[in-house]
Amino acid sequence: MTAPAQLAPDAAFVRSHAPSIGLRVHPALPLLVLGPGVVAQQLTDTGIAPIPNCAPWFRGVARHGGRIVPFFDIALWAGVERSGERATMISVVQGEHVLGLLASESPMVVPAETAIRPWMSKTEMLAGPHAASVACRFDPSAWLTEIASSVAWESG
């Protein structure tokens, strides 16, 4: 797999000026790079309680740090199945907002000067043979706004 820092320059990419935190939510998907001030923490002693009548990629809620944290599977949201791999639970904190993500790896440091794309749609995430070698910016608040209306199953 090609490291994101080794990608050829492209007009859609911006080079990072400082190291960042990256999350690999699935081996077939782009590395999600968190912005400045966003904190990621791997959880080990927490279970997820499912919520009925929600989309399957909304995995449920877990208690962490005295809060109830919603957990999401971005891979499943993008249409990629996990095929039995064990997912790592990651808490992502941006200001007062906290969400949980399932990831295939622990959070990692993304070196400065890495080429980072803006956020991609589901279709763009899966496009091209090298989707997994791309790094893209992940803004937790913006993503929550994007998916808010589709968390609950539509009846009918």
N, C-alpha and C positions, 0 to 999 in steps of 0.2 A: 504494500500500500504506500502511495506517495504521501509524504508529509505535507501539510498545508503550506508551509513556508517555502517549499520547492516548486510551487505552481508558477507557470508563466504569467507575467503581468497581463491584466485585462482591464478594460475601462471600467467594468463594474466592481472591481476590487479596490480596496483601500489598504494601504500598509499600516499596520499597528505601530505605535510609537513606544509602547511599553508592553511588558509581559501581561497576559490576561489569563483568566481561568477558562478552560474549555471542557465541554461535556460531549462524550460520544454516546448518543442515545441508542444507536444501533450501528453495527459494522457497515451496513449498506447506505447509511445516511451521512450528510455533512457533519463535521465537527461544529457544535454550537459554541460560539465564543461569547462570554458574558462581558458586559461593559464595565467601565470603572465603577467601583463602589458596590457591585453586585457580588454577593458572597455565596459560595456553594459548599455544602457540608455533606459528607457521606454518613448515612444513618445505618446503624447496625442492630439496635435492639428495639425496633419498632415494627408493628404489623399494620397493614392497611385494612380498614373496615370498608367493605363495598357499600355503595349507595344504590338502592334499587331504581329502576327506570331511567338510568343514565346511559349515555353512549359508552361502548366498551372501552374506549381509550381513556375515559375518566375512571380511574381505577378505584377511587374512594377517598377516604380521609384517614389521617394518622395523627396521633398526638405527638408533638415535638416541641420542646422548649416552652411548655405551658400553653401552647396554641394547638388548634385543630387545623391541620394543613391538608389542602386538597392535593391529591396525587394524580398525575397524568402520564400516559404513555404516548409520547410524541411519535414513536415509530408506528404504533398502531393507528394513530390519527393520520399519519401520512400513507397508511395502507401497507405497511411492512410487518409481517408476522414475526414473532420471536423464536419460533420453532424450538421450544424447550430450553433455551438458554436461561440461566439464572440472572435476573436483573438486579442491579444495585440501586438502592433508594438514595436519592440526592435531594436535599433541601436547598432551595434557591431563595435568597433574601435580597430584595431590592427596596430599600427604604422600609416602609411599613408593610410592604407586600411580601408574602411568603407563599411559595408553592413547592410541591414535590414533583420530581420527575423520576422515571425509571430510566436507567442508563445501562449500557453494556460494559462500561469501564468506570473506574473511579475518576473524579475530577482531575484534570491535568493542567500543567502550566503550558500556555501557548506562548512561544518566544516572541519578543519584539520583532518587528519587520515582517510578520506573517501577513500574507495577502488574505483579506477578509471581505467576503461578499456581503451585501445587505441581505436582510431576511428574505427567504424564498418561499414561494407557495408550495403546496403539497406536490404539484406536478413538477415544478422545478427541482425539488429535493431529489426526486427519483430520476430526473433526466440525465442522460449521458452516461457513458461507461465509467466515469471517474467521480461520480457523485460523492463517494466516501472520502475522496482526497481533497474535497473542498471544505473551507472553513467559512461559516456565515455568522453574522451578528445575531444574537438572540436577546431580545428585550422582553423579559417576563411579563411586564405590565401590558405591552402592546399585544403579545400573544394571547394573554387572557382576554383582552378586549375582542380580539379576532374570533376566538372560539366560544365566547360567552353564550351566544344564542343557540349553539348546537350541542351543549353538554347534555341536556335532557332529551330523551327519546321523543320523537313526535308521535302522537297517537293518531291512529287512524285510518 
